[in-house]
Amino acid sequence: IRGCAVIAADRCYIGEMIEHNVNGALVEADTPEAWGSAILELLGDTPRRTALGEQARETAAAYYLDAVAPAYLSLFNEVITSYQTQPAHERA
């Protein structure tokens, strides 16, 4: 992650990762004009572009393997332990 400002379409689950004007810019209308306008706004506003890029990098860091692996390992161990402690007749 290089800390670049992110511009994305406000669709599906993108809004769960990117918060408009916090860690990126969301484009409401999926038209060339809307995308062009968002790009030109960021190109013309270096402090905003830099701030969005820094926040995007911080957001992405929470999803790095080093950050998420311990949580997944803990979850897997919990599931395995739960399965192993069930009586054999209750196991799927």
Backbone torsions as a table, in degrees:
resi	resn	phi	psi	omega
1	ILE	NA	127.4	-174.5
2	ARG	-102.8	-2.4	179.6
3	GLY	80.3	31.2	177.6
4	CYS	-85.7	146.7	174.8
5	ALA	-64.3	143.1	-177.5
6	VAL	-109.9	134.3	171.0
7	ILE	-120.2	127.3	-177.5
8	ALA	-142.7	156.5	175.4
9	ALA	-73.8	138.4	179.6
10	ASP	-82.2	77.9	-177.4
11	ARG	-134.2	160.8	174.0
12	CYS	45.4	-120.5	-174.4
13	TYR	-103.7	9.4	-178.2
14	ILE	-58.3	-38.3	-179.4
15	GLY	-64.5	-15.3	176.1
16	GLU	-78.6	-22.0	-179.8
17	MET	-103.3	-39.3	-175.8
18	ILE	-111.1	122.1	176.7
19	GLU	-102.8	122.0	-174.9
20	HIS	-54.3	128.8	179.3
21	ASN	64.0	15.2	173.6
22	VAL	-113.5	-58.0	178.4
23	ASN	-127.7	18.2	177.8
24	GLY	170.7	-177.9	177.8
25	ALA	-122.6	131.0	179.1
26	LEU	-104.2	134.2	178.5
27	VAL	-99.4	121.0	-178.5
28	GLU	-73.5	-52.4	-177.4
29	ALA	-93.6	130.6	-178.4
30	ASP	-89.4	67.7	179.3
31	THR	-126.8	155.5	177.0
32	PRO	-56.8	-35.7	-179.4
33	GLU	-65.2	-42.8	-179.9
34	ALA	-65.2	-43.9	178.5
35	TRP	-64.4	-44.6	179.2
36	GLY	-60.7	-41.7	179.3
37	SER	-63.2	-44.8	179.6
38	ALA	-62.6	-41.9	179.5
39	ILE	-64.7	-47.1	-179.5
40	LEU	-63.4	-37.7	177.0
41	GLU	-59.6	-46.4	-179.7
42	LEU	-69.4	-39.2	178.6
43	LEU	-62.6	-32.2	-178.5
44	GLY	-87.8	0.5	-175.8
45	ASP	-134.5	81.2	-176.0
46	THR	-59.0	-44.8	179.5
47	PRO	-60.8	-41.5	178.5
48	ARG	-66.1	-45.1	-179.9
49	ARG	-59.9	-42.4	179.2
50	THR	-65.7	-44.6	-179.9
51	ALA	-63.6	-43.4	178.2
52	LEU	-63.1	-39.7	178.7
53	GLY	-64.1	-41.5	178.7
54	GLU	-65.2	-42.1	178.7
55	GLN	-67.9	-35.5	177.7
56	ALA	-63.3	-40.8	179.0
57	ARG	-63.9	-42.3	178.6
58	GLU	-64.4	-41.3	178.0
59	THR	-63.1	-46.3	-178.2
60	ALA	-64.6	-33.3	-178.5
61	ALA	-60.1	-29.5	178.9
62	ALA	-67.7	-14.2	-178.0
63	TYR	-109.8	3.4	176.0
64	TYR	-61.7	152.1	-179.7
65	LEU	-55.6	-42.9	179.6
66	ASP	-60.1	-30.4	-178.8
67	ALA	-82.7	-36.9	-173.9
68	VAL	-96.0	-23.3	-176.4
69	ALA	-57.4	-45.8	179.8
70	PRO	-60.4	-36.7	179.1
71	ALA	-67.6	-42.0	177.8
72	TYR	-65.7	-41.4	178.8
73	LEU	-61.4	-42.6	177.7
74	SER	-62.6	-43.8	179.0
75	LEU	-62.7	-46.1	179.3
76	PHE	-60.3	-43.9	179.1
77	ASN	-63.1	-38.8	178.4
78	GLU	-63.4	-44.7	179.8
79	VAL	-65.0	-44.5	-179.9
80	ILE	-62.9	-44.7	179.4
81	THR	-62.6	-42.7	179.0
82	SER	-61.8	-42.8	179.4
83	TYR	-64.2	-43.9	-176.5
84	GLN	-68.7	-25.8	-178.7
85	THR	-89.8	-5.8	176.7
86	GLN	-76.5	144.3	172.2
87	PRO	-60.0	146.0	-176.3
88	ALA	-53.2	-38.0	-176.8
89	HIS	-71.8	-14.0	179.1
90	GLU	-95.7	-9.1	-178.1
91	ARG	-75.1	138.3	179.3
92	ALA	-81.0	NA	NA
